[in-house]
Amino acid sequence: MPPAELPEEALSEKFLAATGPGGQNVNKVATACQLRCNVFALGLSPDAYARLRTIAGSKMTAGGELVITARRFRSQEANREDARARLAAMIAAAHIVQARRRPTRPSRTAKAKRVDTKKGRGEIKRGRGKVDLD
């Protein structure tokens, strides 16, 4: 499935100071990318919106904004691309409709076979009892 097209007017980016490896560069350069997406501007169907809320979890604010923070890479551009790719993957996953599970029942033959097996095991165990020496 191709990544979902994200309208630029629904997105806003902010660059923060990152953590982790990078030495002094981390302390002086804002490389982490915080991507905010207004979910209502995406025009999702109600079902897709509900699935996106479930997938996003705590990344979704009460105001319908999805917040993704990317700080895996040392460069601003790589983190920016990572955040956008993660957002597109979430939206694509929200569009996938799970097939409904149809519960099945065991057949009469299968039930009888299971009972026979259980009775057989019971007989084996009963045969392990104390031996009578009369």
N, C-alpha and C positions, 0 to 999 in steps of 0.2 A: 504494500500500500504506500503511495507517495506521501511525503509529509504534508500536513495540512497547511494551506496558505494562511498566513497570519496578517491581518490588516494592520498597517503601521499606526493608525490612529487609536487602536486598542492597546498599544504597548507603550510602556515608558521604562527607561533604563536609568540606573544610578550606579556609579562605581564606588566601591568601598575599599578600605584597607583590608587586604587579605591576611590569612594566618598561614602557618605552616612553613615549609622550606622556601628558601629564597634569600636568606641572609638579610643584609641591610636594605636590599631592594624592596622587601616586603614592608619595611617600616616607612618608606618614603613614597611609594607609588601605590595608587588605588587601582588594584588589578581585579578584585572580585567584582562580579556583575550581579546586581539585583534587578531582575526583570519583573515588572508588574504588568499584568494583563487584565483588562476589564472584560470579564467573561460575557457580560450582557451584550457587548459590542460585537461579539463573534457570531451572533445570530444562530445559536444552537437550538435544536429541538428540545422540548422539555425532558424527554427521556435521556438524550445525550448529556444535557446539563446535569441531571440527577446522577448519571454515571460518573461525570467529571468531578462532581462534589465528593463522591465516594473515593475515587482514585486519588484526588488531591489531598484529602484529609485535612490536616492542620495547615497546609499551604494556602488554603482558601480562606479569605477573610469574610466577615459577616456582610460586608458591603459588596460581595461578589467579585473581589479582586484576587487573582491568583498570583502568589509571590514565589518566585524561584530565585535562589541565590546560588551562583556558580563560582567556586573558588578553587577548582581542581588544577587549573593551569597557572603558569607564571605571567602570561600575557593577557592584557585586557581583551584583545580581539578573540583569543581562543576561548576565554570564559564567556564572552558575549555569544559566540556561536554555540557553545555548550548549553547555555541557558535557553537559547531559542530552539535548539534541537530537543531538549527535554520537554519544553512546553508543547512543541509540535507532536512529540510522541504521546504525551498525555491526552491531547485533544484527539489524536487518531485512535487511541485506545478507547476513548469515551464513545466513539462512533461505532465500535464493534458491539453488536448485539449477541449476547450469549444464547445458544439454542436452549429451549426449554427442556428440562429433564422430564421424561415420561416414566413414572415409576412402573416397575414390572413385578409380576408375582411368579413364584415358582410353580411349575406344573404339578398336577396330582402325582405323576410318576416320580418326580424329583422329591416330593414330600415323603412318599412311601419308601423310596430308596434311603433317605436320610434316617427315617425311623428304623428301618431294618438294620442299618449300619450301627445305630445306637444300641439296639437290642443285642446285636452280635458282640459289641464291646462289653456290654453288661454281663453277658454270659462268660466271656473271657475273665472278667474281674471276679465274678462269682466263683469261678473255678479256682481262684487263688486263696480261698478261705482255709480255715484250719482243717487238717486232715484227721478223720475219725479212725482210730485204730481198733474198732470193735470186731 
